[in-house]
Amino acid sequence: MKNEIKEISVQTAKEKAMAGVMFVDVREEDELREISYAVSNLINIPLSQLKERFSGLPKDQELILVCRRGRRSLIASEFLLSQGFSNISNMRGGILEWIDAGFPVNSEN
């Protein structure tokens, strides 16, 4: 049976972030400098570098994949599932929905 990607809402993701679950933001570094999630446990691995850098991610911890709208994080989730990760979730709507919900961000502005 193929693993299905678990998708979660921004509200659920925020609750998990407050509990210390790691966010893996797959946007490019310049996008993060512009605006990023204000969570304490965030790592940035751009989707363009994921194949080279994913081995540093913990397989024994829950990971929430995030990006701008949820598309790149969905691609990243599919890749990580194919590499044996099982405790991962994709956050629907990305940082745009996070902002719309009024959740905290860090920005250059």
VOGU-955515 format. One record per residue (C-alpha): residue in three letters; x, y, z. Coordinates in pm, 1 decimal, decimal comma, padded with zeros to 6 digits. Layout:
! VOGU-955515
+------+----------+----------+----------+
: code :       xx :       yy :       zz :
+------+----------+----------+----------+
:  ALA :        X :        Y :        Z :
...
+------+----------+----------+----------+
! end
This chain:
! VOGU-955515
+------+----------+----------+----------+
: code :       xx :       yy :       zz :
+------+----------+----------+----------+
:  MET :  00000,0 :  00000,0 :  00000,0 :
:  LYS :  00136,9 :  00340,5 : -00098,4 :
:  ASN :  00173,8 :  00602,8 :  00173,9 :
:  GLU : -00061,6 :  00894,1 :  00132,9 :
:  ILE :  00048,8 :  01249,5 :  00200,5 :
:  LYS : -00113,9 :  01390,6 :  00508,5 :
:  GLU : -00233,5 :  01747,1 :  00452,4 :
:  ILE : -00301,4 :  01973,3 :  00747,6 :
:  SER : -00453,7 :  02317,6 :  00792,4 :
:  VAL : -00255,2 :  02624,2 :  00897,5 :
:  GLN : -00434,5 :  02611,9 :  01233,5 :
:  THR : -00318,6 :  02255,2 :  01296,5 :
:  ALA :  00031,8 :  02344,8 :  01177,4 :
:  LYS :  00046,9 :  02641,1 :  01415,9 :
:  GLU : -00059,7 :  02420,7 :  01708,8 :
:  LYS :  00206,9 :  02165,8 :  01616,3 :
:  ALA :  00470,3 :  02440,4 :  01580,5 :
:  MET :  00388,5 :  02561,5 :  01931,0 :
:  ALA :  00445,6 :  02202,9 :  02047,9 :
:  GLY :  00793,5 :  02203,2 :  01889,3 :
:  VAL :  00729,6 :  02015,7 :  01564,2 :
:  MET :  00985,5 :  02106,5 :  01296,9 :
:  PHE :  00882,0 :  02312,0 :  00992,9 :
:  VAL :  01077,0 :  02239,8 :  00674,3 :
:  ASP :  01037,5 :  02542,2 :  00446,6 :
:  VAL :  01120,0 :  02449,1 :  00087,8 :
:  ARG :  01117,9 :  02803,5 : -00052,0 :
:  GLU :  01436,4 :  02965,6 : -00179,6 :
:  GLU :  01651,3 :  03165,4 :  00064,4 :
:  ASP :  01557,1 :  03502,1 : -00089,6 :
:  GLU :  01189,1 :  03421,4 : -00033,0 :
:  LEU :  01259,9 :  03351,1 :  00334,8 :
:  ARG :  01447,6 :  03678,8 :  00372,5 :
:  GLU :  01139,7 :  03857,0 :  00238,8 :
:  ILE :  00894,1 :  03682,5 :  00472,1 :
:  SER :  00915,3 :  03370,9 :  00686,3 :
:  TYR :  00718,3 :  03178,1 :  00942,0 :
:  ALA :  00779,7 :  03306,2 :  01296,0 :
:  VAL :  00822,2 :  02962,3 :  01450,8 :
:  SER :  01107,4 :  02846,7 :  01668,7 :
:  ASN :  01181,8 :  02515,3 :  01498,2 :
:  LEU :  01225,1 :  02593,4 :  01127,0 :
:  ILE :  01479,7 :  02465,5 :  00877,8 :
:  ASN :  01512,1 :  02589,1 :  00520,5 :
:  ILE :  01594,3 :  02337,5 :  00249,1 :
:  PRO :  01490,2 :  02481,1 : -00088,0 :
:  LEU :  01310,1 :  02232,8 : -00310,8 :
:  SER :  01590,3 :  02284,1 : -00565,3 :
:  GLN :  01837,9 :  02143,6 : -00308,5 :
:  LEU :  01620,9 :  01881,8 : -00137,9 :
:  LYS :  01766,2 :  01577,5 : -00317,7 :
:  GLU :  02116,8 :  01675,0 : -00203,0 :
:  ARG :  02026,9 :  01781,4 :  00152,7 :
:  PHE :  01734,7 :  01568,2 :  00275,3 :
:  SER :  01959,2 :  01317,2 :  00453,1 :
:  GLY :  02010,6 :  01570,7 :  00731,8 :
:  LEU :  01641,8 :  01563,0 :  00821,9 :
:  PRO :  01537,8 :  01346,4 :  01116,6 :
:  LYS :  01330,3 :  01044,3 :  01017,0 :
:  ASP :  01229,2 :  00987,6 :  01379,7 :
:  GLN :  01052,2 :  01322,9 :  01423,1 :
:  GLU :  00735,3 :  01470,2 :  01279,9 :
:  LEU :  00802,8 :  01718,6 :  00999,2 :
:  ILE :  00566,8 :  01978,0 :  00851,7 :
:  LEU :  00652,5 :  02077,8 :  00494,4 :
:  VAL :  00571,4 :  02438,6 :  00407,5 :
:  CYS :  00619,7 :  02688,5 :  00123,2 :
:  ARG :  00439,2 :  02986,8 : -00031,0 :
:  ARG :  00111,1 :  02825,9 : -00143,1 :
:  GLY :  00151,4 :  02454,9 : -00065,7 :
:  ARG :  00253,6 :  02324,6 : -00408,1 :
:  ARG :  00631,4 :  02296,6 : -00362,1 :
:  SER :  00585,3 :  02150,8 : -00015,2 :
:  LEU :  00353,1 :  01887,9 : -00163,7 :
:  ILE :  00624,8 :  01793,1 : -00415,1 :
:  ALA :  00877,7 :  01781,0 : -00130,2 :
:  SER :  00640,9 :  01563,7 :  00075,7 :
:  GLU :  00606,1 :  01317,7 : -00212,2 :
:  PHE :  00985,0 :  01300,5 : -00247,4 :
:  LEU :  01043,4 :  01244,3 :  00125,6 :
:  LEU :  00779,9 :  00970,3 :  00133,2 :
:  SER :  00965,6 :  00799,5 : -00151,1 :
:  GLN :  01283,9 :  00817,6 :  00058,7 :
:  GLY :  01131,9 :  00638,4 :  00357,2 :
:  PHE :  01004,0 :  00928,0 :  00566,5 :
:  SER :  00665,9 :  00852,0 :  00715,3 :
:  ASN :  00584,3 :  01114,5 :  00977,9 :
:  ILE :  00541,8 :  01413,9 :  00748,1 :
:  SER :  00257,7 :  01652,5 :  00673,5 :
:  ASN :  00205,3 :  01910,3 :  00402,1 :
:  MET :  00054,6 :  02240,0 :  00519,3 :
:  ARG : -00221,8 :  02346,5 :  00279,4 :
:  GLY : -00216,8 :  02705,7 :  00159,8 :
:  GLY :  00141,9 :  02786,6 :  00255,3 :
:  ILE :  00257,3 :  03111,2 :  00408,5 :
:  LEU : -00009,9 :  03306,6 :  00221,0 :
:  GLU : -00284,3 :  03122,9 :  00409,9 :
:  TRP : -00075,8 :  03147,3 :  00731,3 :
:  ILE : -00071,7 :  03527,7 :  00689,9 :
:  ASP : -00443,1 :  03536,8 :  00606,5 :
:  ALA : -00509,0 :  03353,5 :  00935,3 :
:  GLY : -00320,3 :  03628,6 :  01120,5 :
:  PHE : -00035,2 :  03404,4 :  01237,3 :
:  PRO :  00308,3 :  03554,5 :  01311,4 :
:  VAL :  00572,8 :  03611,3 :  01045,3 :
:  ASN :  00917,4 :  03764,5 :  01020,8 :
:  SER :  00962,5 :  04009,5 :  00733,7 :
:  GLU :  01200,8 :  04269,7 :  00596,1 :
:  ASN :  00921,9 :  04530,6 :  00590,0 :
+------+----------+----------+----------+
! end
